[in-house]
Amino acid sequence: QVQLVESGGDLVQAGGSLRLSCAASGFSFRTYTMSWYRQGPGKERELVATIAAVVPGQIRYHNSVRGRFTISRDNARNMLYLQMNSLNPDDTAEYYCAVRIPPARCWGQGTQVTVHA
């Protein structure tokens, strides 16, 4: 059974930093591309960052976070991370860890990030 458990969300001031973590279990973590998504208030869920299975591998970012956020993974510990710097109020959202294991995309329960000016 696939399990994704996010942690690290918090209330932070604009300009601050947070590191999100996602503990994965129930599947062969090292063989799957992993992603972070977010859903802000009144907005649709959007892809924030993606990292390929093999490190170093292909990494992609949403334009709005490129240069501020860094996605990484530790295949030995089945962990996914998102380092978020220079946070601004537009980054306020529920952040989700996700993996696509066909035919489904599996999600964690989310962790809330709130950035106040």
N, C-alpha and C positions, 0 to 999 in steps of 0.2 A: 504494500500500500504506500503510495507516494505521499510523503509529508514534507512540507516546506514551512518553516517557522521563522518569521522575521522578528527582529528586535533592533533597538537602537533609536527609535523615533523619540522625539522630544519637542519641547517648546524652546525656541532659540531666537536670539536677536538677529536682525539683518546684519549680514557680514560675517556671521558665525559659521561654524562647521559642525557636522555630525557624521558619524560612521554607522551605516546600517549593516546588519548581518543577517544572513539567511542560512539556517541549518537544514540540510537536505537529508532525506533518508527514504528507503523503500525503492530505490532505483539505482542504476549504475551511473552515479553522478559524473564521473570523469569522462563519460562518453557522450554527454549532451551539452548543447549550447544552452546557456542560462541567460535570463533577462531580468531586468528591473522595469516595472511599470509604475505609473502613478495616476491617481485620479483626484483632481482638485474639486473643491466645492462647485457644483453646477457645471462641471466639465466632464468630457468623456475620458475614459481611461486611455493613456498614451504610453508608448514605449519610451523609456528613458535611456536605457543602455543594454547592450547585448555583448556577451563574450563567448567565443567559440570554446569547444571542449578542450582542445589541446592548447597548452600555454607554452610559449607565447603564440597567440592566435589572433584571428580577426576580432576586433573590437569596434563597435559602432555606438555613436551617441546621438541623442536628439540635439538638434542645433542649439536649443536654448540652454543646454547644460554643458556643451563641449567646452573644455578648458577649465571648468569648475568642478565637475564630477569625475571620479575615477572608479571604474568597475574592475573588480579583481576576483580571483577564486583560488581556493586552496583545495586541490583535488585529494590530497592526503587526509584532509579533515572533513571533506564534503561540505565546504563552506563557501558561500558567495558573499561578497562585500560591495558596498557602495560608499565611497568616501565623497562627501559633499562639502565643498568649500564655497566661500563667498555667497552664502545663501541669501535669497531675497524673498519678499512676501509671495511672489509668483510661484515659488517652490512649495508653498503650503499644499499638502496633499496627503492622501493615504498612499503609502508605497508598498508595492507587492513584488515578491519574488515569483518567478514563473519558469516553467519548463514545458516544452512541447514534446509530448510522448504520443505520437500518432495513435489514434485519431484525435486525441484530446490535448488541451493545454491545461496544465495543472497549476493551481494558484495557492499561495499561502494566505493567511488570514489578514495580513497587512499590518503596517506599523505607521502611526500617525506622525507626520512632521508638520509643525506649525512654526512659521517664521513671522515675527512681528517687527514692525518698523521701529 
